[in-house]
Amino acid sequence: MDRLALHLALNGALVLTVSLFAGLFLYLAIRNDREQAAWHLLHAGGTGRGVMLLALAAIIDYPLLPMWQLSTTAWLFITFTWTSMAAMTIRAVTGERGLRCQGSIANKLVYIFYAVATVAIFPAIALLIYGLLKAL
């Protein structure tokens, strides 16, 4: 489990680093009076996701689950984090919102990355809650 916590913490720290860089681009967007909302989302959303992974690293040994389910939970959270970060980054750089899987390649990528993130987070949170309830 220590290794799993390290994976979560490392990914959390990396996501926070990406979020910090997004903050620099947000500053440039504000200074140059350009579109800011997507950079705000990437900066704030990335920060939240990074902190989430760090917090999960601290409690990953609490859920009463077999190791394969704990690993699955952790990697689903990591998958959610990076795919949503990729979607938000593409959105910020290109302006594509990804509301439908059509149009430009960037738009399709945003859509697909958000779809993968959505599919990953629900079983991740369900497994986490299930394991925590079992531990009570």
C-alpha positions as MATLAB code, in Angstrom:
seq = 'MDRLALHLALNGALVLTVSLFAGLFLYLAIRNDREQAAWHLLHAGGTGRGVMLLALAAIIDYPLLPMWQLSTTAWLFITFTWTSMAAMTIRAVTGERGLRCQGSIANKLVYIFYAVATVAIFPAIALLIYGLLKAL';
ca = [
       0.000    0.000    0.000;
       2.908    2.350    0.553;
       3.741    2.091   -3.126;
       0.145    2.888   -4.042;
       0.226    5.942   -1.778;
       3.460    7.032   -3.462;
       1.865    6.738   -6.909;
      -1.084    8.844   -5.766;
       1.150   11.448   -4.107;
       3.516   11.678   -7.079;
       0.645   12.104   -9.527;
      -0.913   14.683   -7.206;
       2.327   16.661   -7.117;
       2.671   16.475  -10.913;
      -0.908   17.652  -11.413;
      -0.292   20.560   -9.033;
       2.767   21.475  -11.098;
       0.709   21.538  -14.295;
      -1.873   23.638  -12.466;
       0.783   26.130  -11.391;
       1.942   26.534  -14.981;
      -1.680   27.024  -16.018;
      -1.762   29.865  -13.496;
       1.036   31.571  -15.414;
      -0.943   31.271  -18.637;
      -3.988   32.580  -16.806;
      -1.967   35.617  -15.791;
      -0.976   36.178  -19.424;
      -4.584   35.828  -20.561;
      -5.691   38.391  -17.971;
      -2.856   40.770  -18.824;
      -3.481   40.508  -22.571;
      -7.278   40.697  -22.209;
      -7.857   37.266  -23.772;
     -10.241   34.405  -22.973;
      -9.679   33.526  -19.319;
     -12.403   31.081  -18.275;
     -10.692   27.965  -19.631;
      -7.391   28.929  -17.985;
      -9.229   29.541  -14.699;
     -10.786   26.088  -15.002;
      -7.458   24.408  -15.698;
      -5.711   26.269  -12.881;
      -8.420   25.774  -10.251;
      -9.566   22.350  -11.453;
      -6.003   21.091  -11.601;
      -5.322   22.350   -8.110;
      -8.398   20.573   -6.787;
      -7.512   17.341   -8.555;
      -3.923   17.454   -7.317;
      -5.025   18.019   -3.734;
      -7.572   15.204   -4.124;
      -4.829   12.754   -5.121;
      -2.607   13.898   -2.235;
      -5.489   13.461    0.210;
      -6.281   10.041   -1.225;
      -2.619    9.070   -0.790;
      -2.951    9.847    2.904;
      -5.988    7.599    3.421;
      -5.519    4.860    0.825;
      -4.931    2.268    3.549;
      -8.266    3.048    5.282;
     -10.710    1.303    2.897;
     -11.161   -2.359    3.723;
     -10.681   -3.753    0.220;
      -8.506   -6.436   -1.357;
      -5.309   -5.050   -2.866;
      -6.588   -5.414   -6.434;
      -9.644   -3.276   -5.614;
      -7.521   -0.675   -3.828;
      -5.202   -0.538   -6.831;
      -8.155   -0.281   -9.188;
      -9.591    2.551   -7.102;
      -6.311    4.455   -7.064;
      -5.671    4.049  -10.780;
      -9.229    5.040  -11.659;
      -8.721    8.254   -9.667;
      -5.404    8.841  -11.444;
      -7.018    8.143  -14.834;
      -9.851   10.549  -14.037;
      -7.377   13.217  -13.016;
      -5.096   13.050  -16.051;
      -7.816   12.638  -18.659;
      -9.769   15.585  -17.290;
      -6.522   17.601  -17.082;
      -5.813   16.753  -20.724;
      -9.317   17.832  -21.721;
      -9.034   21.107  -19.800;
      -5.581   21.803  -21.274;
      -6.745   21.232  -24.854;
      -9.789   23.411  -24.110;
      -7.621   26.224  -22.768;
      -5.148   26.098  -25.667;
      -7.629   25.686  -28.539;
     -10.901   27.078  -27.239;
     -12.707   23.871  -28.219;
     -15.308   22.845  -25.650;
     -15.882   19.214  -26.589;
     -19.642   19.236  -26.186;
     -20.078   16.662  -28.962;
     -17.743   14.161  -30.586;
     -17.672   15.988  -33.892;
     -15.867   18.848  -35.546;
     -12.142   19.446  -35.157;
      -9.700   16.906  -33.779;
      -9.199   19.101  -30.712;
     -12.943   19.171  -30.060;
     -13.165   15.381  -30.391;
     -10.205   14.924  -28.043;
     -11.755   17.169  -25.401;
     -14.983   15.195  -25.666;
     -13.236   11.810  -25.479;
     -10.972   12.798  -22.574;
     -13.926   14.108  -20.586;
     -15.897   10.949  -21.413;
     -13.074    8.717  -20.162;
     -12.775   10.846  -17.010;
     -16.500   10.541  -16.381;
     -16.454    6.779  -16.861;
     -13.468    6.433  -14.496;
     -14.622    8.576  -11.582;
     -17.929    6.866  -10.768;
     -16.557    3.361  -10.077;
     -13.561    4.953   -8.323;
     -15.706    6.853   -5.847;
     -18.072    3.881   -5.443;
     -15.189    1.548   -4.563;
     -13.737    4.109   -2.164;
     -17.035    4.611   -0.356;
     -17.695    0.857   -0.273;
     -14.260    0.190    1.233;
     -14.627    2.950    3.792;
     -18.053    1.684    4.834;
     -16.626   -1.830    5.224;
     -13.863   -0.420    7.420;
     -16.336    1.176    9.833;
];
